[in-house]
Amino acid sequence: MNTLQSGLLYSLTGAAAVASLTSCSSQKKAEEQKQYNIVYIMTDDHTAQMMSCYDHRYMETPNLDRIAADGVRFTNSFVANSLSGPSRACMITGKHSCANKFYDNTTCVFDASQQTFPKLLQQAGYETALIGKWHLESLPTGFNYWEIVPGQGDYYNPDFITQDNDTIQKHGYVTNLITDDAIDWMENQRDKNKPFCILIHHKAIHRNWLADTCNLALYEDKTFPLPDNFFDDYEGRPAAAAQEMSIAKDMDMIYDLKMLRPDKETRLKSLYEKYIGRMDEGQRAAWDKFYGPIIDDFYKKNPQGKELANWKFQRYIRDYMKTVKSLDDNVGRVLDYLKEKGLDDNTLVVYTSDQGFYMGEHGWFDKRFMYEESMRTPLIMRLPKDFRAKGDINEMVQNIDYAPTFLELAGVEVPEDIQGISLVPLLKGEKPSDWRKALYYHFYEYPAEHMVKRHYGVRTDRYKLIHFYNDIDEWELYDLQADPTEMRNIYGQPGTEEIIKDLKAQLTALQEQYNDPVRFSPERDKE
């Protein structure tokens, strides 16, 4: 292969290089437009609180910060359904769950025959690849190359499913291995005469936060303050009170917090033993050397009540941060590779997560709710040199917007049935006066792990209206300006009548726009 040239600009050279574009005009547009490479890095459950370009309370993430410093940081980035598989389906199709039909992680299989942005990029002459977590229950389509972890994947010595539909085991730590494979594909396996789009999808930072052995000792000298609403009593919010994602009550002492001892039993003990059973002798020795003294000290002191809740919070935060550290290091490897090979000037680098996550807010871990910590997701981009935007972008964006953005960057006409909006005008530094004023959200997975009720809602710049339905009928309204931590449900309070009327009208309009059948009745939330 020829070495890659700095600032290389790709163009299509005729109909032979373009397969099945929807019209002559779109073909001409793709032929004339520069086609930028796209490196899309997505993690699992990485919240903006744990990125120092968003929040300095916990840890430093210097390599993620490089992306934001060299490009843009979206300050109002959200998902449409805060759950791994559904979020990925929204991202790859540019459509809400009601349109792509992947509603939840427990009952759905992704229809791999449907339109996705990688398929459309392929038709426009792109080489496409997916490496890492897929989590959509069907095998990937639309990729020249793919290699995925089964389900959630494993942190240590993980299995990978190959394009030959073989399952192979690789030795090492999953975040390193996914990055190794991604760099190898960019360097050795793709057609370097074509633009490329690679999806680097990490297992990290998913529960149960098994750090790489080289990072086990990090952050042990730090103590973190509990969030102000850690001991939330959920007054006026019955759906919030019904969840099972409390750090104090529901976080498993062995599976989540690693306090393994032969004479102790927990609900998820056997699953934890399975995970650490994948370690080789050296990995397990390092693991036991680190956690052994912590286990002994914990059972000796036997904390109870609020002291135990705080102890669990500290261990959770540290383990989470250690897993982020490996991720940040590996993002740096990708950035260094792109720069070394002269690809950075012509490549869009995107970093995001499939949703946000709770770091003790409301006393929780996990996601699912439409509340801010889980509906929000970090989104930073390092732009090709032709783009003028720099710094913060404050418009409300959603993960259904990624697909049309990538298509427009490739010069591909965005199909009319895609529900997202291209972010390209924002990346060019424009401020569209007609940008969306409200976002729609719909969560379906109930009953299931963590027992978060089904709900849908609308979020504007100031207000959020949520309807919990199915086995419950409760409305919640928050003034995000006066109550950013969403502690006071003001639905039905005097003076909110016009606000509620307006928000319900916007909610109905969005449900009609996205053709969500739940607008007809709670029994019709899926089709």
Secondary structure as the mmCIF struct_conf table of DSSP 4:
data_model
#
loop_
_struct_conf.conf_type_id
_struct_conf.id
_struct_conf.beg_label_comp_id
_struct_conf.beg_label_asym_id
_struct_conf.beg_label_seq_id
_struct_conf.end_label_comp_id
_struct_conf.end_label_asym_id
_struct_conf.end_label_seq_id
HELX_LH_PP_P HELX_LH_PP_P1 ASN A 2 GLN A 5
TURN_TY1_P TURN_TY1_P1 SER A 6 GLY A 7
STRN STRN1 TYR A 10 TYR A 10
BEND BEND1 GLY A 14 GLY A 14
HELX_RH_3T_P HELX_RH_3T_P1 ALA A 15 ALA A 17
BEND BEND2 SER A 20 SER A 20
BEND BEND3 THR A 22 THR A 22
HELX_RH_AL_P HELX_RH_AL_P1 CYS A 24 GLU A 32
BEND BEND4 GLN A 33 GLN A 33
STRN STRN2 GLN A 35 GLN A 35
STRN STRN3 ASN A 37 THR A 43
BEND BEND5 ASP A 44 ASP A 45
HELX_RH_3T_P HELX_RH_3T_P2 ALA A 48 MET A 50
TURN_TY1_P TURN_TY1_P2 SER A 52 TYR A 54
BEND BEND6 ARG A 57 TYR A 58
HELX_RH_AL_P HELX_RH_AL_P2 PRO A 62 ASP A 70
BEND BEND7 GLY A 71 GLY A 71
STRN STRN4 VAL A 72 PHE A 74
BEND BEND8 THR A 75 ASN A 76
STRN STRN5 SER A 77 PHE A 78
BEND BEND9 ALA A 80 ASN A 81
BEND BEND10 LEU A 83 LEU A 83
HELX_RH_AL_P HELX_RH_AL_P3 SER A 84 THR A 93
TURN_TY1_P TURN_TY1_P3 GLY A 94 GLY A 94
BEND BEND11 LYS A 95 LYS A 95
HELX_RH_AL_P HELX_RH_AL_P4 SER A 97 ASN A 100
TURN_TY1_P TURN_TY1_P4 ASN A 105 THR A 107
TURN_TY1_P TURN_TY1_P5 ALA A 112 SER A 113
BEND BEND12 GLN A 114 GLN A 114
HELX_RH_AL_P HELX_RH_AL_P5 PHE A 117 GLN A 123
TURN_TY1_P TURN_TY1_P6 ALA A 124 GLY A 125
STRN STRN6 GLU A 127 LYS A 133
BEND BEND13 LEU A 136 SER A 138
BEND BEND14 GLY A 142 GLY A 142
BEND BEND15 ASN A 144 ASN A 144
STRN STRN7 TYR A 145 VAL A 149
BEND BEND16 PRO A 150 PRO A 150
TURN_TY1_P TURN_TY1_P7 GLY A 151 GLN A 152
BEND BEND17 TYR A 155 TYR A 155
STRN STRN8 TYR A 156 TYR A 156
BEND BEND18 ASN A 157 ASN A 157
STRN STRN9 ASP A 159 THR A 162
TURN_TY1_P TURN_TY1_P8 GLN A 163 ASP A 164
BEND BEND19 ASN A 165 ASN A 165
STRN STRN10 THR A 167 GLN A 169
BEND BEND20 GLY A 172 GLY A 172
STRN STRN11 TYR A 173 TYR A 173
HELX_RH_AL_P HELX_RH_AL_P6 VAL A 174 ASP A 184
HELX_RH_PI_P HELX_RH_PI_P1 TRP A 185 GLN A 189
BEND BEND21 ARG A 190 ARG A 190
TURN_TY1_P TURN_TY1_P9 LYS A 192 ASN A 193
BEND BEND22 LYS A 194 LYS A 194
STRN STRN12 PHE A 196 HIS A 201
TURN_TY1_P TURN_TY1_P10 ALA A 204 ILE A 205
TURN_TY1_P TURN_TY1_P11 ARG A 207 ASN A 208
HELX_RH_3T_P HELX_RH_3T_P3 THR A 213 ASN A 215
TURN_TY1_P TURN_TY1_P12 LEU A 216 ASP A 221
HELX_LH_PP_P HELX_LH_PP_P2 PRO A 225 PRO A 227
TURN_TY1_P TURN_TY1_P13 ASP A 228 PHE A 231
TURN_TY1_P TURN_TY1_P14 GLU A 235 GLY A 236
HELX_RH_AL_P HELX_RH_AL_P7 PRO A 238 ALA A 241
TURN_TY1_P TURN_TY1_P15 ALA A 242 ALA A 242
BEND BEND23 GLU A 244 GLU A 244
STRN STRN13 SER A 246 SER A 246
HELX_RH_AL_P HELX_RH_AL_P8 ILE A 247 ASP A 250
BEND BEND24 MET A 251 MET A 251
TURN_TY1_P TURN_TY1_P16 MET A 253 LEU A 257
TURN_TY1_P TURN_TY1_P17 PRO A 262 ASP A 263
TURN_TY1_P TURN_TY1_P18 ARG A 267 LEU A 268
HELX_RH_AL_P HELX_RH_AL_P9 LYS A 269 ILE A 276
TURN_TY1_P TURN_TY1_P19 GLY A 277 ARG A 278
BEND BEND25 MET A 279 MET A 279
HELX_RH_AL_P HELX_RH_AL_P10 GLU A 281 LYS A 301
HELX_RH_AL_P HELX_RH_AL_P11 GLY A 305 GLU A 340
TURN_TY1_P TURN_TY1_P20 LYS A 341 GLY A 342
HELX_RH_3T_P HELX_RH_3T_P4 ASP A 344 ASN A 346
STRN STRN14 THR A 347 SER A 353
BEND BEND26 ASP A 354 GLN A 355
BEND BEND27 MET A 359 GLY A 360
HELX_RH_3T_P HELX_RH_3T_P5 GLU A 361 GLY A 363
STRN STRN15 TRP A 364 TRP A 364
BEND BEND28 ASP A 366 ASP A 366
BEND BEND29 PHE A 369 TYR A 371
HELX_RH_AL_P HELX_RH_AL_P12 GLU A 372 MET A 375
STRN STRN16 ARG A 376 ARG A 376
STRN STRN17 LEU A 379 ARG A 382
HELX_LH_PP_P HELX_LH_PP_P3 LEU A 383 PRO A 384
TURN_TY1_P TURN_TY1_P21 LYS A 385 ASP A 386
STRN STRN18 GLY A 391 ILE A 393
BEND BEND30 GLU A 395 GLU A 395
STRN STRN19 VAL A 397 GLN A 398
HELX_RH_3T_P HELX_RH_3T_P6 ASN A 399 ASP A 401
HELX_RH_AL_P HELX_RH_AL_P13 TYR A 402 LEU A 409
TURN_TY1_P TURN_TY1_P22 ALA A 410 GLY A 411
HELX_LH_PP_P HELX_LH_PP_P4 VAL A 412 PRO A 415
TURN_TY1_P TURN_TY1_P23 GLU A 416 ASP A 417
BEND BEND31 GLY A 420 GLY A 420
HELX_RH_AL_P HELX_RH_AL_P14 VAL A 424 LEU A 427
TURN_TY1_P TURN_TY1_P24 LYS A 428 GLY A 429
TURN_TY1_P TURN_TY1_P25 SER A 433 ASP A 434
STRN STRN20 ALA A 438 PHE A 443
BEND BEND32 PRO A 447 ALA A 448
TURN_TY1_P TURN_TY1_P26 GLU A 449 HIS A 450
HELX_LH_PP_P HELX_LH_PP_P5 VAL A 452 ARG A 454
STRN STRN21 HIS A 455 THR A 460
BEND BEND33 ASP A 461 ARG A 462
STRN STRN22 TYR A 463 PHE A 468
BEND BEND34 ASN A 470 ASP A 471
STRN STRN23 GLU A 474 ASP A 479
TURN_TY1_P TURN_TY1_P27 LEU A 480 ALA A 482
TURN_TY1_P TURN_TY1_P28 PRO A 484 THR A 485
TURN_TY1_P TURN_TY1_P29 TYR A 491 GLY A 492
TURN_TY1_P TURN_TY1_P30 PRO A 494 GLY A 495
HELX_RH_AL_P HELX_RH_AL_P15 GLU A 497 GLN A 513
TURN_TY1_P TURN_TY1_P31 TYR A 514 ASN A 515
HELX_RH_3T_P HELX_RH_3T_P7 PRO A 517 ARG A 519
TURN_TY1_P TURN_TY1_P32 PHE A 520 PHE A 520
HELX_RH_3T_P HELX_RH_3T_P8 PRO A 522 ARG A 524
BEND BEND35 ASP A 525 ASP A 525
#
